[in-house]
Amino acid sequence: MTAASLRHQAKSKELLAALGIAGAAASAGALVTHRLRTGARETQQTQRASETAGKPAPLIGHEFSVMGHIFHVIESARDSEDGSIRFDYSAPPRANIPEHTHRVQEESFEVISGKLGMRVGGQELILGPGQRAIGPPKVPHAWWNPNSEERVRFVPAVRPGLDLETMFETLLGLMREGKTIGPIPKNPLQAAVLVQEIASWVVLTPVEKALLAPVRALAFVGEILGYRARYPEYSGPDGTGTA
C-alpha cells in the first residue's frame, strides 16, 4: 500500500460522537464531537449488581459503542502501575481518528488482530499483530484502519488516564440518572463543561480556540451554577473511585 494512499485515508475525517481514548480531531469541533458522544451501554448483569448495591456501577464492565467503534476498559488508571487507563478496542473498516496533539497525555497502541495505520510526528506506519507505537505528548498523531473489509482490534492506553476515566464515569452516572439523551447530557451547561474539559487536554490552534469560544462561555456559566466534569457520587471523593 503506497504512502500516498495512507495519507488519503488519514485525512478523510470520520466525525464520531465522542468520548475516549481513547482518543481527537483536526478541528476542535471534530475533537469534541468524537469524544463527547461516545455511547455507553451497561451489561444487564453489571447493571443489576450496581442497582442492588445502590452505588454507581464501576467503569470496568461497561461496553462503549458508537458508529461501529466498540471498546471497554480493561485496566483502570487507579490500578495500573503507570497511571494508564487501558481499553480493548475494536474499530470498523476504514475507521479514522484524525490528527491531534495532547498537552501532557501519552497514547500507546498495541495491535491484537488486523492492521492499524498510524502517523506520529509526520511519520506513517502500518502496525500488525504484536506491534505497538506511541503518540507522545506534544507530538501530533493519528490512527486509522487501512482495511476496507476487516476490523482492527488493539489495546490503546492513555497515560496519565485518571481525568479520562473520571469523565467516562461522569457520563455513565448521568446516563443512569436519566440526564442524557443517549450519551449526550440533556443540559447544555453540563455538556459545555465536559467539552471544555476535553479541550483542555489538547493543543488547540487559534481557529479551534475561536470555534470553542461560545462553548467556553456556556461552560463558565455552568461552573458558576455548580456543573462539573466529575462528581463524587460518580467517581468517589476527589475522583478516587466508586468502589
N, C-alpha and C positions, 0 to 999 in steps of 0.2 A: 504494500500500500504506500503511495507516494506521500511525501511531506505536504505537498500542496493539497492533497485530498484531506489529510488530517487537519490542516489549518481551516479548510472549509467547514469541516464538521464542528470544530471547536467554536467557530464564530456564529453558528446557527443557534440562536437563543431559544431555550425552552423555558418559558416562564412558569415555574412551578409555584403553587400557592404554599408558602413556606415556613416552616421551621426546619432547618439541622444540621446535620453535622455537618453534622454533619455538616456542611456546608456552606450562594452568593451570586452577584450579577455584575455585568459590565456597567449597569446604572444602578443608582440607589433604589429606584422603583423595582427593578427586577430582583435585586438582592432581597429587599424586604418582602416582596410578594412570595418569593421562593421559600423563605424561612418562616414567615408568619403563618402561612396557610397549610402547613403540613398537617394532614388529618391524622387523628389518633383514634383507634378503637380498642377497647379492652376485651380480653377474652372473658367468657362468661364465668369461668372458674375463678379468675382473679377478682372480677367484679363482685361475685357473691362473697368471697372471703373478706374483701375490704369492707363491704357493707356490714357484714356480721361484726367486724371489729370496730366499726364506727370511725374509721380513720381513712384519710386519703390513700388510695392504692399507690404502692411504690412504682417508680418508673419502670423498673425491670419487670417484664411480664406483659407489657403493652406492645402492640404492634401498630406502627405508624404506616399509613399508606396514602399516596396521592399520585394521580396520573401515572400509575404503573410502578412507581418507586415504592418499595416495601422494605422496612427496616425495623429492628428492635434493639434495645440496649442490652449488651451482654456483660458490661462491666461499668459500674458506677465510678464517677470521679472520686467519690468519697472512699472507695475501697481499693482503688488501684495505687500502686507504689509511686507512680509518677504524676498522679493527679489527672490522668486522662479519662475521658469518657469514651467507651468503645461500642461500636454498633456492628451488627450483622446486617449487611445492606445488599439488596438486590435491585439493580437498575434495568429498565427495559431497553430493547434495541434502540439505538440512536439517541439515548438519553444524553443530555449535555448540561453541565453546570458551568456557566461562563466564567471568565477570568475575574478574580477578586484577590484582595490583599488584606491580610489580618494584621492588626497592630501588634498583638502580643501572643496570639494563639498559634500553635503549630498543628498542622493537619498531616496525618500519615495515612497511607493506603497500602493494604496488603491483599492481593488478589487470591481468591479461593477457586473460582472457576470462571471461564470466559476470558475476555480481553478487556483491559481498561486503558484508554488513552489518557495521557496527562501532558500538560505543558507547565513547566516550572521555570520561572525566570527566562522565558522565551525559548527554552529547550523542550522539544517534543519527544515523547517516547511512548511505546506500547508495552504494557505490563501483562505477563501471563501468570498462570497459577504459581504461587510461591514467591513471586517477585513483589517488591514493595518500593514505594517512593515517599518523599516527604515534601510538603509545602511549608517552608519555614515562615516565621513571622516577617512581615515587611517585604516579602517576595511574592509577586503576582503568580497565581497558579489557577489552573482549570482542570476539569476532568470530563471525560465523555466515554460512552460505549460505542466503539467503532463498528460493531457488528449490526447488520440490518435485520438479523433474524433471531439471534440468541441474546439472552440476558447475561449480565455480568454480575457476579457475586463477589463481594470483597468486605474487608474489615477496615472501616475508617476509624480514626481516633482523633480526638481534639484535646490538646493539652496547652494550658490548663482548661479543664472542662466543666468546672462546677457552675459557672454562670450559665452555660448552655443547658446543663442538666436542670437547674432550678427553673429556668424559663419553660422547659418542657413540662415540668411539674406544675407550673402555674397554669398552662393551657389545659392540662389534664384535669386539674382541680376545677377550673372554670367550666369545663365541659360536664363534669359530674354534677355540678350545681345548676346546670341548665342555663348558663350565662353566655353561651356561644350559639352561633348558627353553624353547624358543622364544627370546624376547628376555629372559626373566626369569632372573637369577642363581639357580643351584641353592642356593647357600649363603645362608642368611637374614642372616648378618652382612654379607656383601658387599652384598646388596640393601639392607639398612638404611643402610649407609654412603652408597650412591648416593641413597637417598631423602632423607637428611639434607642432602646436597649441594644437591639441588634445592630443598629447603625454605629453604635459606639465601639463595636468590635472591629470595624474595618476602616481602611483608609479611603476617604471619600474625595472625589475630585470637586473643584468649585461648582461644576454643573450639578453634580449629585447633591451637594450641600444646598444648592438653591432649590432643587426639587423637594428636598426634605423640610424646607423652611415651614410650610403650613403644618406638617406633622409635628415638628418641634413645638410650634405654638400650642397645638392641642395637648401635647404631652406636658407642657408647662402647666397648663390649667389642670390637667388630670392629676399631676403630682400634688398640686396645692389642695385638691379635693381628696387626696389620700389613695389614689390609684398607684400601684407599684408593679414592677416586673416580677417580684417574688413576694410570697406571703408565708408567715409561719404556719398557718393551717395547711398549706400545701407542701412545704419543704422543711418544716421544723424551724426552731429558733435560729436565726442568722443563716438559714439555708443549710442546716446541718443534717437534714434528712427527716423522713417521716417515720422511720422505724423506732 
